[in-house]
């Protein structure tokens, strides 16, 4: 199953936006972070401007900052299976608070905010040139999905697919191993922990696959997922993640 662009999608988005505008006029909301009036926006202008955005110069493969935007030493030493990573924020306060509220407090409106931030900062002129492009959301294990009730990566991917005009595939791939949470492990153990965690039944021959996730830490999970996708024919795998953990 997939979600594909539809001629009425733009009208639906316009009506939804108008509805949010009307709701905000009747019931103005407060900024999620500071409590100041923010109209129909999740954050007030001051809080939005203060979010920790990534520097312009960063490794094109893993999105870690580099002096002049060159490939970082880690990716030169061991090239990951994915080909590129695009990220918007660094995973620092208060972006970490937003993402945790999305994942653990079911504040799904935050997924729309993160998708919009990615689109605003993205190289959109390049998107129409993507050959045979499609989107996948990094899957959760069945157990984690039952516990949480939704996949935050999928909620971010839905509006991205509509705006990019690319299909979002919902089936044909899954996480089959409920591994220990990556955040609970030392960085060097995360790659071993995630090995063999994914399965794919899709024919991705010649496809450019955009993988959407909320946070990229070491990149081990996204690397293993990209390895699985390339085994099934994916020509290019590009990560789109809302936040990137930096090595402070």
Secondary structure, 3 states (H helix, E strand, C coil): CEECCCCCHHHHHHHHHHHHHHHHHHCCEECCCCCCEEECCCCCHHHHHCCCECCCCECCCCCCECCCCCCCHHHHHCCCCCCEEEEEEECCCCHHHHHHHHHHHCCCHHHHHHHHHHHHHCCHHHHCCCCCEEEEECCCEHHHHHHHCCCHHHHHHHHHHHHHCCEEECCCEEECCCCCCHHHCCHHHHHHHHCCCEEECCCCCCCEEEEEEEEECCCHHHHHHHHHHHHCCCCEEEEEEEEECCCC
